[in-house]
């Protein structure tokens, strides 16, 4: 079995654990070995009071990419760091700067766990009995950058293979905006 087929099967196995309508599975790979798996799921500790206590509403689900990283490291960037990095990145794009070291998306961002540095992440989305597109969202890319993941291989069902996103040089159109992200950055939810 080819390694990408093996990672695909491991992603499918992880996705089978997801209770969500759209199930995603992810595997974190370093040195050719799977070091962690993750699936998308509801955040059990979410109580909805974040708007009153913190001034913003946190997303109610954890994505498969985030879960694979969190399962291995036990750590995560704060939601505030994620929002500030996204806001700085959008401001840089508006001014034509692109991504530079002042926007929180730099290659030299502090990494939390050296065991993850240089790892790859594979992601597959399962919709009913077939696979769907598994492009990462900006928040998942941020988590990967923060933790030291080098590349995200996401399943492309049209091509029937993994496409790659280099975490530290993400281009426009390589990530998608979730509905919660759209509301958050359109001003519908205050930061």
N, CA, C and O atoms as a DFTB+ gen file, in Angstrom:
764 C
 N C O
     1  1       0.845      -1.179       0.000
     2  2       0.000       0.000       0.000
     3  2       0.894       1.248       0.000
     4  3       1.838       1.339       0.785
     5  1       0.593       2.203      -0.880
     6  2       1.329       3.459      -0.958
     7  2       1.045       4.277       0.307
     8  3      -0.044       4.178       0.873
     9  1       2.014       5.083       0.754
    10  2       1.852       5.839       1.999
    11  2       0.644       6.761       1.969
    12  3      -0.068       6.869       2.967
    13  1       0.395       7.431       0.840
    14  2      -0.760       8.333       0.793
    15  2      -2.067       7.548       0.933
    16  3      -3.028       8.053       1.515
    17  1      -2.112       6.322       0.408
    18  2      -3.306       5.478       0.597
    19  2      -3.463       5.097       2.066
    20  3      -4.579       5.050       2.584
    21  1      -2.360       4.831       2.725
    22  2      -2.395       4.496       4.142
    23  2      -2.897       5.692       4.960
    24  3      -3.751       5.534       5.833
    25  1      -2.369       6.884       4.679
    26  2      -2.803       8.083       5.403
    27  2      -4.281       8.361       5.124
    28  3      -5.017       8.779       6.018
    29  1      -4.713       8.125       3.874
    30  2      -6.119       8.288       3.509
    31  2      -6.990       7.364       4.368
    32  3      -8.011       7.793       4.904
    33  1      -6.586       6.107       4.495
    34  2      -7.374       5.150       5.284
    35  2      -7.380       5.522       6.762
    36  3      -8.388       5.332       7.442
    37  1      -6.273       6.047       7.261
    38  2      -6.218       6.486       8.660
    39  2      -7.123       7.701       8.885
    40  3      -7.755       7.818       9.935
    41  1      -7.186       8.606       7.898
    42  2      -8.100       9.759       7.984
    43  2      -9.552       9.296       7.997
    44  3     -10.364       9.815       8.762
    45  1      -9.878       8.321       7.154
    46  2     -11.242       7.785       7.128
    47  2     -11.610       7.151       8.470
    48  3     -12.731       7.310       8.953
    49  1     -10.668       6.439       9.060
    50  2     -10.909       5.821      10.362
    51  2     -11.157       6.892      11.433
    52  3     -12.058       6.749      12.259
    53  1     -10.357       7.962      11.414
    54  2     -10.540       9.054      12.372
    55  2     -11.878       9.744      12.142
    56  3     -12.575      10.079      13.100
    57  1     -12.246       9.963      10.869
    58  2     -13.515      10.624      10.547
    59  2     -14.709       9.812      11.021
    60  3     -15.754      10.376      11.344
    61  1     -14.566       8.505      11.067
    62  2     -15.682       7.656      11.504
    63  2     -16.055       7.899      12.963
    64  3     -17.140       7.504      13.389
    65  1     -15.188       8.534      13.733
    66  2     -15.450       8.839      15.143
    67  2     -16.216      10.146      15.332
    68  3     -16.679      10.441      16.434
    69  1     -16.351      10.924      14.265
    70  2     -16.991      12.229      14.355
    71  2     -18.512      12.123      14.452
    72  3     -19.128      11.371      13.697
    73  1     -19.122      12.871      15.378
    74  2     -20.577      12.883      15.499
    75  2     -21.252      13.943      14.618
    76  3     -22.478      14.062      14.635
    77  1     -20.488      14.697      13.865
    78  2     -21.013      15.823      13.077
    79  2     -21.623      15.342      11.761
    80  3     -21.407      14.204      11.343
    81  1     -22.390      16.225      11.112
    82  2     -23.015      15.904       9.828
    83  2     -21.939      15.725       8.743
    84  3     -21.977      14.770       7.967
    85  1     -20.985      16.658       8.707
    86  2     -19.848      16.538       7.799
    87  2     -18.693      16.033       8.643
    88  3     -18.224      16.731       9.542
    89  1     -18.237      14.832       8.362
    90  2     -17.179      14.260       9.189
    91  2     -15.832      14.452       8.522
    92  3     -15.676      14.227       7.322
    93  1     -14.878      14.866       9.308
    94  2     -13.507      15.033       8.833
    95  2     -12.570      14.269       9.742
    96  3     -12.772      14.202      10.955
    97  1     -11.550      13.699       9.145
    98  2     -10.512      13.019       9.892
    99  2      -9.169      13.567       9.485
   100  3      -8.957      13.916       8.324
   101  1      -8.253      13.647      10.445
   102  2      -6.919      14.168      10.165
   103  2      -5.881      13.291      10.841
   104  3      -6.123      12.732      11.910
   105  1      -4.725      13.179      10.208
   106  2      -3.591      12.498      10.823
   107  2      -2.373      13.413      10.750
   108  3      -2.114      14.048       9.728
   109  1      -1.638      13.466      11.843
   110  2      -0.401      14.217      11.933
   111  2       0.732      13.228      11.706
   112  3       0.836      12.217      12.401
   113  1       1.582      13.527      10.727
   114  2       2.626      12.588      10.302
   115  2       3.985      13.256      10.404
   116  3       4.179      14.379       9.940
   117  1       4.930      12.542      11.022
   118  2       6.309      13.031      11.069
   119  2       7.233      11.839      10.852
   120  3       7.080      10.799      11.493
   121  1       8.181      11.997       9.955
   122  2       9.115      10.916       9.657
   123  2       8.429       9.696       9.072
   124  3       8.902       8.573       9.250
   125  1       7.313       9.903       8.373
   126  2       6.584       8.805       7.762
   127  2       5.688       8.035       8.711
   128  3       5.039       7.071       8.306
   129  1       5.644       8.449       9.979
   130  2       4.834       7.752      10.975
   131  2       3.694       8.639      11.462
   132  3       3.874       9.840      11.667
   133  1       2.524       8.040      11.645
   134  2       1.375       8.767      12.197
   135  2       1.636       8.965      13.682
   136  3       1.799       7.999      14.428
   137  1       1.675      10.237      14.108
   138  2       1.930      10.533      15.522
   139  2       0.674      10.971      16.263
   140  3       0.656      10.992      17.494
   141  1      -0.391      11.328      15.515
   142  2      -1.639      11.724      16.149
   143  2      -2.771      11.685      15.135
   144  3      -2.544      11.827      13.933
   145  1      -3.985      11.492      15.620
   146  2      -5.171      11.562      14.767
   147  2      -6.178      12.512      15.404
   148  3      -6.113      12.799      16.599
   149  1      -7.100      12.987      14.590
   150  2      -8.143      13.875      15.110
   151  2      -9.362      13.841      14.223
   152  3      -9.286      13.475      13.051
   153  1     -10.488      14.226      14.791
   154  2     -11.748      14.326      14.039
   155  2     -12.494      15.559      14.505
   156  3     -12.263      16.052      15.609
   157  1     -13.392      16.061      13.663
   158  2     -14.165      17.236      14.059
   159  2     -15.261      16.815      15.036
   160  3     -15.854      15.743      14.907
   161  1     -15.515      17.683      16.012
   162  2     -16.524      17.386      17.023
   163  2     -16.959      18.674      17.721
   164  3     -16.299      19.708      17.617
   165  1     -18.074      18.591      18.429
   166  2     -18.560      19.732      19.207
   167  2     -17.654      19.942      20.410
   168  3     -17.124      18.988      20.980
   169  1     -17.487      21.183      20.781
   170  2     -16.722      21.500      21.989
   171  2     -17.632      21.292      23.187
   172  3     -18.614      22.015      23.351
   173  1     -17.324      20.334      24.009
   174  2     -18.209      19.973      25.113
   175  2     -18.281      21.034      26.192
   176  3     -19.284      21.114      26.901
   177  1     -17.255      21.847      26.337
   178  2     -17.242      22.859      27.392
   179  2     -17.821      24.198      26.948
   180  3     -17.790      25.163      27.713
   181  1     -18.343      24.274      25.742
   182  2     -18.869      25.538      25.235
   183  2     -20.213      25.857      25.880
   184  3     -21.138      25.048      25.819
   185  1     -20.324      27.030      26.495
   186  2     -21.579      27.401      27.160
   187  2     -22.264      28.605      26.527
   188  3     -23.361      28.970      26.948
   189  1     -21.650      29.230      25.531
   190  2     -22.273      30.338      24.829
   191  2     -22.160      31.678      25.535
   192  3     -22.711      32.662      25.043
   193  1     -21.466      31.760      26.670
   194  2     -21.361      33.012      27.415
   195  2     -20.167      33.864      27.003
   196  3     -19.907      34.894      27.625
   197  1     -19.447      33.461      25.981
   198  2     -18.229      34.169      25.596
   199  2     -18.478      35.604      25.146
   200  3     -17.615      36.461      25.340
   201  1     -19.628      35.889      24.555
   202  2     -19.901      37.245      24.086
   203  2     -19.939      38.195      25.274
   204  3     -19.374      39.288      25.217
   205  1     -20.608      37.781      26.354
   206  2     -20.691      38.649      27.539
   207  2     -19.370      38.737      28.290
   208  3     -18.985      39.821      28.727
   209  1     -18.674      37.628      28.448
   210  2     -17.471      37.621      29.275
   211  2     -16.207      38.041      28.542
   212  3     -15.323      38.642      29.152
   213  1     -16.093      37.742      27.245
   214  2     -14.870      38.046      26.505
   215  2     -15.077      39.000      25.330
   216  3     -14.099      39.428      24.717
   217  1     -16.308      39.339      25.003
   218  2     -16.572      40.266      23.910
   219  2     -16.603      39.635      22.537
   220  3     -16.732      40.352      21.545
   221  1     -16.489      38.321      22.439
   222  2     -16.579      37.623      21.161
   223  2     -17.129      36.238      21.407
   224  3     -17.109      35.738      22.532
   225  1     -17.619      35.623      20.352
   226  2     -18.157      34.270      20.460
   227  2     -17.182      33.297      19.836
   228  3     -16.791      33.455      18.680
   229  1     -16.790      32.297      20.593
   230  2     -15.868      31.289      20.076
   231  2     -16.633      30.296      19.214
   232  3     -17.826      30.078      19.424
   233  1     -15.949      29.694      18.246
   234  2     -16.603      28.662      17.434
   235  2     -17.032      27.483      18.315
   236  3     -16.387      27.187      19.321
   237  1     -18.116      26.819      17.933
   238  2     -18.664      25.744      18.759
   239  2     -18.128      24.364      18.402
   240  3     -18.475      23.386      19.065
   241  1     -17.299      24.259      17.383
   242  2     -16.745      22.949      17.031
   243  2     -15.224      23.029      16.943
   244  3     -14.650      24.091      16.701
   245  1     -14.593      21.882      17.145
   246  2     -13.148      21.787      16.965
   247  2     -12.925      21.031      15.661
   248  3     -13.446      19.931      15.478
   249  1     -12.158      21.618      14.768
   250  2     -11.894      20.991      13.480
   251  2     -10.926      19.828      13.648
   252  3     -10.189      19.758      14.631
   253  1     -10.936      18.923      12.684
   254  2     -10.098      17.721      12.753
   255  2      -8.614      18.069      12.840
   256  3      -7.868      17.425      13.578
   257  1      -8.185      19.083      12.090
   258  2      -6.784      19.495      12.112
   259  2      -6.389      19.960      13.514
   260  3      -5.338      19.589      14.036
   261  1      -7.252      20.776      14.107
   262  2      -6.993      21.293      15.454
   263  2      -6.947      20.150      16.470
   264  3      -6.096      20.128      17.359
   265  1      -7.878      19.201      16.324
   266  2      -7.954      18.086      17.259
   267  2      -6.695      17.223      17.189
   268  3      -6.193      16.782      18.223
   269  1      -6.183      16.979      15.987
   270  2      -4.965      16.170      15.845
   271  2      -3.786      16.858      16.534
   272  3      -2.989      16.202      17.205
   273  1      -3.676      18.170      16.371
   274  2      -2.583      18.919      17.011
   275  2      -2.768      18.936      18.526
   276  3      -1.829      18.672      19.278
   277  1      -3.987      19.249      18.967
   278  2      -4.259      19.325      20.399
   279  2      -4.076      17.967      21.077
   280  3      -3.547      17.897      22.186
   281  1      -4.507      16.898      20.424
   282  2      -4.362      15.552      20.999
   283  2      -2.902      15.194      21.238
   284  3      -2.576      14.494      22.196
   285  1      -2.032      15.676      20.368
   286  2      -0.612      15.346      20.491
   287  2       0.115      16.269      21.464
   288  3       0.915      15.813      22.281
   289  1      -0.168      17.576      21.372
   290  2       0.592      18.551      22.164
   291  2      -0.073      18.909      23.484
   292  3       0.609      19.268      24.444
   293  1      -1.394      18.815      23.542
   294  2      -2.109      19.246      24.743
   295  2      -2.153      20.753      24.876
   296  3      -2.509      21.266      25.937
   297  1      -1.801      21.475      23.822
   298  2      -1.763      22.930      23.864
   299  2      -2.423      23.501      22.619
   300  3      -2.538      22.830      21.593
   301  1      -2.854      24.758      22.727
   302  2      -3.504      25.430      21.605
   303  2      -3.267      26.929      21.694
   304  3      -3.139      27.469      22.793
   305  1      -3.206      27.614      20.546
   306  2      -3.119      29.075      20.599
   307  2      -4.451      29.615      21.112
   308  3      -5.500      29.024      20.855
   309  1      -4.416      30.719      21.828
   310  2      -5.663      31.286      22.333
   311  2      -6.513      31.786      21.171
   312  3      -5.992      32.131      20.110
   313  1      -7.822      31.820      21.382
   314  2      -8.722      32.320      20.346
   315  2      -8.390      33.769      20.022
   316  3      -8.471      34.179      18.864
   317  1      -8.020      34.544      21.030
   318  2      -7.669      35.946      20.818
   319  2      -6.469      36.064      19.889
   320  3      -6.453      36.928      19.013
   321  1      -5.449      35.197      20.070
   322  2      -4.286      35.200      19.178
   323  2      -4.695      34.882      17.747
   324  3      -4.188      35.488      16.802
   325  1      -5.609      33.935      17.588
   326  2      -6.055      33.547      16.252
   327  2      -6.767      34.703      15.571
   328  3      -6.516      34.985      14.399
   329  1      -7.659      35.379      16.301
   330  2      -8.426      36.492      15.741
   331  2      -7.507      37.651      15.406
   332  3      -7.642      38.256      14.342
   333  1      -6.567      37.974      16.302
   334  2      -5.649      39.075      16.039
   335  2      -4.769      38.780      14.833
   336  3      -4.514      39.675      14.027
   337  1      -4.306      37.558      14.695
   338  2      -3.475      37.199      13.541
   339  2      -4.265      37.329      12.258
   340  3      -3.749      37.823      11.256
   341  1      -5.526      36.886      12.277
   342  2      -6.364      36.975      11.085
   343  2      -6.628      38.436      10.736
   344  3      -6.551      38.810       9.566
   345  1      -6.936      39.259      11.720
   346  2      -7.197      40.679      11.481
   347  2      -5.976      41.384      10.927
   348  3      -6.093      42.185       9.999
   349  1      -4.803      41.102      11.480
   350  2      -3.562      41.707      10.995
   351  2      -3.270      41.266       9.571
   352  3      -2.803      42.058       8.752
   353  1      -3.544      40.004       9.278
   354  2      -3.298      39.498       7.927
   355  2      -4.213      40.195       6.931
   356  3      -3.764      40.589       5.855
   357  1      -5.497      40.353       7.274
   358  2      -6.430      41.041       6.378
   359  2      -6.014      42.486       6.159
   360  3      -6.099      42.983       5.036
   361  1      -5.564      43.174       7.206
   362  2      -5.117      44.558       7.057
   363  2      -3.917      44.634       6.124
   364  3      -3.841      45.535       5.290
   365  1      -2.975      43.697       6.255
   366  2      -1.793      43.670       5.383
   367  2      -2.167      43.457       3.938
   368  3      -1.580      44.076       3.050
   369  1      -3.139      42.585       3.680
   370  2      -3.569      42.337       2.303
   371  2      -4.222      43.569       1.705
   372  3      -4.033      43.860       0.524
   373  1      -5.004      44.311       2.525
   374  2      -5.667      45.517       2.029
   375  2      -4.641      46.568       1.628
   376  3      -4.847      47.312       0.669
   377  1      -3.524      46.627       2.374
   378  2      -2.487      47.608       2.063
   379  2      -1.494      47.101       1.029
   380  3      -0.574      47.825       0.649
   381  1      -1.667      45.861       0.569
   382  2      -0.790      45.320      -0.454
   383  2       0.515      44.761       0.075
   384  3       1.426      44.481      -0.703
   385  1       0.621      44.592       1.391
   386  2       1.849      44.084       1.984
   387  2       1.957      42.583       1.905
   388  3       3.058      42.036       1.837
   389  1       0.804      41.901       1.914
   390  2       0.850      40.442       1.994
   391  2       1.188      40.027       3.401
   392  3       0.939      40.772       4.349
   393  1       1.740      38.873       3.548
   394  2       2.075      38.359       4.867
   395  2       3.533      38.668       5.190
   396  3       4.436      38.289       4.445
   397  1       3.756      39.362       6.312
   398  2       5.120      39.607       6.750
   399  2       5.237      39.281       8.229
   400  3       4.288      38.793       8.842
   401  1       6.384      39.548       8.792
   402  2       6.640      39.117      10.158
   403  2       5.804      39.845      11.190
   404  3       5.696      39.353      12.313
   405  1       5.207      40.981      10.884
   406  2       4.425      41.709      11.874
   407  2       2.982      41.249      11.945
   408  3       2.234      41.754      12.783
   409  1       2.560      40.325      11.115
   410  2       1.151      39.949      11.080
   411  2       0.814      38.690      11.858
   412  3      -0.338      38.256      11.824
   413  1       1.758      38.087      12.554
   414  2       1.464      36.909      13.354
   415  2       1.468      35.609      12.564
   416  3       1.194      34.553      13.135
   417  1       1.767      35.651      11.283
   418  2       1.764      34.449      10.447
   419  2       3.173      34.108       9.982
   420  3       3.338      33.337       9.036
   421  1       4.172      34.658      10.617
   422  2       5.529      34.464      10.124
   423  2       6.051      33.060      10.377
   424  3       5.522      32.331      11.217
   425  1       7.093      32.687       9.645
   426  2       7.731      31.382       9.813
   427  2       8.336      31.243      11.195
   428  3       8.460      30.131      11.709
   429  1       8.715      32.359      11.805
   430  2       9.421      32.315      13.075
   431  2       8.490      32.402      14.281
   432  3       8.948      32.646      15.397
   433  1       7.199      32.206      14.069
   434  2       6.256      32.250      15.187
   435  2       6.663      31.220      16.236
   436  3       7.157      30.143      15.901
   437  1       6.455      31.554      17.490
   438  2       6.846      30.652      18.579
   439  2       6.120      29.318      18.454
   440  3       4.904      29.278      18.268
   441  1       6.852      28.262      18.555
   442  2       6.281      26.926      18.451
   443  2       6.197      26.310      19.833
   444  3       7.104      26.494      20.645
   445  1       5.138      25.589      20.115
   446  2       4.887      25.051      21.444
   447  2       5.506      23.679      21.701
   448  3       5.840      23.373      22.845
   449  1       5.664      22.860      20.693
   450  2       6.140      21.502      20.905
   451  2       7.092      21.118      19.780
   452  3       6.680      20.992      18.626
   453  1       8.348      20.934      20.114
   454  2       9.366      20.637      19.099
   455  2       9.082      19.329      18.360
   456  3       9.561      19.143      17.241
   457  1       8.315      18.423      18.962
   458  2       8.019      17.141      18.313
   459  2       7.150      17.317      17.069
   460  3       7.085      16.418      16.231
   461  1       6.482      18.464      16.939
   462  2       5.594      18.713      15.798
   463  2       6.328      19.448      14.675
   464  3       5.901      19.374      13.522
   465  1       7.409      20.146      14.977
   466  2       8.123      20.925      13.954
   467  2       8.452      20.078      12.738
   468  3       9.078      19.025      12.852
   469  1       8.023      20.548      11.567
   470  2       8.305      19.866      10.309
   471  2       7.339      18.747       9.967
   472  3       7.512      18.080       8.947
   473  1       6.329      18.525      10.794
   474  2       5.356      17.455      10.528
   475  2       4.404      17.863       9.399
   476  3       4.293      19.041       9.059
   477  1       3.734      16.886       8.838
   478  2       2.712      17.099       7.820
   479  2       1.365      16.681       8.387
   480  3       1.292      15.833       9.276
   481  1       0.297      17.284       7.867
   482  2      -1.052      16.968       8.313
   483  2      -1.882      16.551       7.105
   484  3      -1.921      17.263       6.102
   485  1      -2.538      15.412       7.195
   486  2      -3.402      14.904       6.124
   487  2      -4.845      15.005       6.591
   488  3      -5.155      14.653       7.729
   489  1      -5.743      15.491       5.710
   490  2      -7.140      15.702       6.078
   491  2      -8.061      15.170       4.988
   492  3      -7.839      15.409       3.801
   493  1      -9.107      14.439       5.409
   494  2     -10.116      13.916       4.487
   495  2     -11.489      14.234       5.051
   496  3     -11.720      14.107       6.254
   497  1     -12.411      14.652       4.168
   498  2     -13.796      14.929       4.548
   499  2     -14.692      13.851       3.947
   500  3     -14.570      13.508       2.771
   501  1     -15.590      13.325       4.771
   502  2     -16.531      12.303       4.312
   503  2     -17.933      12.880       4.366
   504  3     -18.376      13.366       5.406
   505  1     -18.631      12.822       3.229
   506  2     -20.003      13.293       3.136
   507  2     -20.854      12.113       2.697
   508  3     -20.731      11.626       1.573
   509  1     -21.722      11.659       3.602
   510  2     -22.533      10.455       3.371
   511  2     -21.609       9.287       3.046
   512  3     -20.828       8.887       3.909
   513  1     -21.659       8.731       1.861
   514  2     -20.819       7.571       1.559
   515  2     -19.682       7.906       0.587
   516  3     -19.081       7.005       0.001
   517  1     -19.387       9.196       0.418
   518  2     -18.297       9.570      -0.482
   519  2     -17.431      10.639       0.171
   520  3     -17.771      11.155       1.236
   521  1     -16.325      10.967      -0.461
   522  2     -15.437      11.987       0.082
   523  2     -15.758      13.345      -0.518
   524  3     -16.297      13.437      -1.621
   525  1     -15.423      14.395       0.215
   526  2     -15.631      15.762      -0.239
   527  2     -14.348      16.562      -0.082
   528  3     -13.347      16.061       0.431
   529  1     -14.391      17.794      -0.523
   530  2     -13.225      18.671      -0.432
   531  2     -12.888      18.941       1.031
   532  3     -13.782      19.139       1.854
   533  1     -11.617      18.948       1.345
   534  2     -11.175      19.141       2.731
   535  2     -10.186      20.292       2.855
   536  3      -9.232      20.205       3.629
   537  1     -10.403      21.379       2.095
   538  2      -9.521      22.536       2.207
   539  2      -9.521      23.046       3.637
   540  3     -10.576      23.094       4.269
   541  1      -8.371      23.425       4.157
   542  2      -8.336      23.939       5.532
   543  2      -8.872      25.360       5.610
   544  3      -8.778      26.124       4.650
   545  1      -9.433      25.704       6.758
   546  2      -9.872      27.082       6.983
   547  2      -8.671      27.877       7.513
   548  3      -7.633      27.298       7.835
   549  1      -8.815      29.189       7.599
   550  2      -7.694      30.020       8.037
   551  2      -7.288      29.687       9.471
   552  3      -6.107      29.764       9.810
   553  1      -8.258      29.318      10.322
   554  2      -7.940      29.021      11.709
   555  2      -7.093      27.749      11.822
   556  3      -6.173      27.680      12.636
   557  1      -7.413      26.747      11.000
   558  2      -6.613      25.514      10.992
   559  2      -5.198      25.785      10.490
   560  3      -4.233      25.228      11.013
   561  1      -5.077      26.637       9.480
   562  2      -3.757      27.014       8.983
   563  2      -2.989      27.732      10.089
   564  3      -1.789      27.515      10.257
   565  1      -3.678      28.582      10.839
   566  2      -3.038      29.303      11.949
   567  2      -2.542      28.325      13.012
   568  3      -1.421      28.458      13.503
   569  1      -3.366      27.350      13.367
   570  2      -2.951      26.345      14.344
   571  2      -1.715      25.597      13.840
   572  3      -0.778      25.355      14.602
   573  1      -1.717      25.238      12.575
   574  2      -0.584      24.505      12.000
   575  2       0.681      25.349      12.036
   576  3       1.750      24.850      12.387
   577  1       0.571      26.620      11.677
   578  2       1.716      27.521      11.716
   579  2       2.226      27.664      13.143
   580  3       3.431      27.610      13.389
   581  1       1.313      27.844      14.068
   582  2       1.656      28.022      15.477
   583  2       2.374      26.805      16.053
   584  3       3.288      26.942      16.866
   585  1       1.956      25.621      15.628
   586  2       2.525      24.397      16.207
   587  2       3.757      23.884      15.472
   588  3       4.477      23.037      16.001
   589  1       4.013      24.381      14.259
   590  2       5.193      23.960      13.512
   591  2       4.926      22.991      12.382
   592  3       5.869      22.482      11.776
   593  1       3.657      22.719      12.079
   594  2       3.325      21.851      10.941
   595  2       3.798      22.535       9.662
   596  3       3.586      23.735       9.483
   597  1       4.426      21.788       8.787
   598  2       5.006      22.344       7.562
   599  2       4.017      22.396       6.405
   600  3       3.919      23.404       5.706
   601  1       3.275      21.285       6.206
   602  2       2.355      21.212       5.061
   603  2       1.046      20.556       5.485
   604  3       1.008      19.712       6.381
   605  1      -0.034      20.976       4.804
   606  2      -1.340      20.348       4.985
   607  2      -1.703      19.688       3.659
   608  3      -1.793      20.356       2.629
   609  1      -1.910      18.376       3.693
   610  2      -2.365      17.642       2.522
   611  2      -3.858      17.433       2.688
   612  3      -4.287      16.676       3.559
   613  1      -4.661      18.105       1.852
   614  2      -6.115      17.976       1.950
   615  2      -6.648      17.226       0.740
   616  3      -6.148      17.386      -0.374
   617  1      -7.665      16.410       0.969
   618  2      -8.208      15.557      -0.072
   619  2      -8.945      16.375      -1.120
   620  3      -9.766      17.232      -0.791
   621  1      -8.646      16.103      -2.388
   622  2      -9.333      16.722      -3.520
   623  2     -10.124      15.609      -4.211
   624  3      -9.530      14.796      -4.919
   625  1     -11.460      15.549      -4.024
   626  2     -12.242      14.440      -4.575
   627  2     -12.331      14.450      -6.097
   628  3     -12.525      13.398      -6.707
   629  1     -12.195      15.604      -6.712
   630  2     -12.251      15.690      -8.173
   631  2     -11.033      15.003      -8.783
   632  3     -11.154      14.244      -9.745
   633  1      -9.866      15.274      -8.219
   634  2      -8.617      14.686      -8.710
   635  2      -8.385      13.287      -8.136
   636  3      -7.633      12.495      -8.703
   637  1      -9.039      12.987      -7.001
   638  2      -8.831      11.697      -6.349
   639  2      -7.455      11.573      -5.721
   640  3      -6.868      10.491      -5.700
   641  1      -6.938      12.691      -5.206
   642  2      -5.611      12.699      -4.591
   643  2      -5.527      13.842      -3.575
   644  3      -6.428      14.676      -3.480
   645  1      -4.434      13.861      -2.826
   646  2      -4.194      14.946      -1.875
   647  2      -3.577      16.142      -2.595
   648  3      -2.659      15.981      -3.399
   649  1      -4.080      17.335      -2.306
   650  2      -3.449      18.585      -2.724
   651  2      -2.690      19.111      -1.520
   652  3      -3.045      18.805      -0.381
   653  1      -1.666      19.886      -1.754
   654  2      -0.833      20.370      -0.649
   655  2      -0.941      21.882      -0.492
   656  3      -1.003      22.624      -1.472
   657  1      -0.962      22.319       0.765
   658  2      -0.895      23.732       1.121
   659  2       0.336      23.891       2.002
   660  3       0.441      23.244       3.044
   661  1       1.262      24.740       1.594
   662  2       2.429      25.019       2.428
   663  2       2.002      26.055       3.462
   664  3       1.609      27.168       3.114
   665  1       2.081      25.687       4.707
   666  2       1.521      26.480       5.802
   667  2       2.095      27.890       5.859
   668  3       1.351      28.838       6.111
   669  1       3.381      28.054       5.636
   670  2       3.997      29.372       5.782
   671  2       3.957      30.233       4.525
   672  3       4.514      31.331       4.509
   673  1       3.309      29.749       3.478
   674  2       3.161      30.564       2.266
   675  2       1.780      30.330       1.656
   676  3       1.660      29.967       0.486
   677  1       0.750      30.538       2.455
   678  2      -0.620      30.309       2.017
   679  2      -1.039      31.408       1.047
   680  3      -0.860      32.595       1.317
   681  1      -1.594      30.997      -0.074
   682  2      -2.088      31.930      -1.086
   683  2      -3.595      32.106      -0.937
   684  3      -4.278      31.242      -0.387
   685  1      -4.106      33.227      -1.430
   686  2      -5.550      33.462      -1.441
   687  2      -6.228      32.351      -2.236
   688  3      -5.742      31.974      -3.302
   689  1      -7.321      31.832      -1.743
   690  2      -8.044      30.760      -2.418
   691  2      -7.641      29.367      -1.967
   692  3      -8.293      28.389      -2.332
   693  1      -6.563      29.260      -1.170
   694  2      -6.143      27.953      -0.668
   695  2      -6.843      27.575       0.636
   696  3      -6.741      26.437       1.094
   697  1      -7.551      28.531       1.227
   698  2      -8.308      28.263       2.448
   699  2      -9.751      28.687       2.217
   700  3     -10.037      29.441       1.287
   701  1     -10.656      28.208       3.056
   702  2     -12.039      28.612       2.933
   703  2     -12.483      29.334       4.193
   704  3     -11.877      29.188       5.254
   705  1     -13.536      30.104       4.065
   706  2     -14.128      30.824       5.184
   707  2     -15.334      30.041       5.670
   708  3     -16.237      29.737       4.890
   709  1     -15.353      29.713       6.955
   710  2     -16.527      29.054       7.516
   711  2     -17.610      30.104       7.748
   712  3     -17.324      31.300       7.706
   713  1     -18.842      29.677       7.991
   714  2     -19.926      30.627       8.252
   715  2     -19.651      31.447       9.502
   716  3     -19.931      32.646       9.532
   717  1     -19.104      30.811      10.534
   718  2     -18.776      31.536      11.762
   719  2     -17.702      32.583      11.501
   720  3     -17.765      33.678      12.060
   721  1     -16.718      32.270      10.661
   722  2     -15.661      33.222      10.326
   723  2     -16.241      34.415       9.580
   724  3     -15.869      35.560       9.840
   725  1     -17.143      34.146       8.661
   726  2     -17.756      35.209       7.877
   727  2     -18.505      36.176       8.791
   728  3     -18.400      37.392       8.629
   729  1     -19.259      35.639       9.751
   730  2     -19.991      36.498      10.697
   731  2     -19.025      37.261      11.590
   732  3     -19.232      38.447      11.847
   733  1     -17.983      36.609      12.063
   734  2     -17.037      37.223      12.974
   735  2     -16.339      38.410      12.319
   736  3     -16.226      39.471      12.933
   737  1     -15.867      38.249      11.078
   738  2     -15.099      39.292      10.439
   739  2     -15.935      40.270       9.622
   740  3     -15.412      41.256       9.102
   741  1     -17.230      39.999       9.511
   742  2     -18.116      40.960       8.842
   743  2     -18.699      41.927       9.860
   744  3     -19.449      42.833       9.497
   745  1     -18.360      41.743      11.134
   746  2     -18.850      42.637      12.174
   747  2     -20.127      42.152      12.824
   748  3     -20.637      42.804      13.735
   749  1     -20.665      41.005      12.372
   750  2     -21.902      40.484      12.962
   751  2     -21.669      40.014      14.386
   752  3     -22.602      39.973      15.188
   753  1     -20.440      39.660      14.704
   754  2     -20.063      39.271      16.061
   755  2     -18.926      40.181      16.453
   756  3     -17.935      40.286      15.731
   757  1     -19.055      40.843      17.587
   758  2     -17.997      41.774      17.995
   759  2     -16.797      41.016      18.517
   760  3     -16.930      39.941      19.101
   761  1     -15.620      41.587      18.300
   762  2     -14.383      40.985      18.803
   763  2     -14.165      41.471      20.149
   764  3     -13.179      41.102      20.787
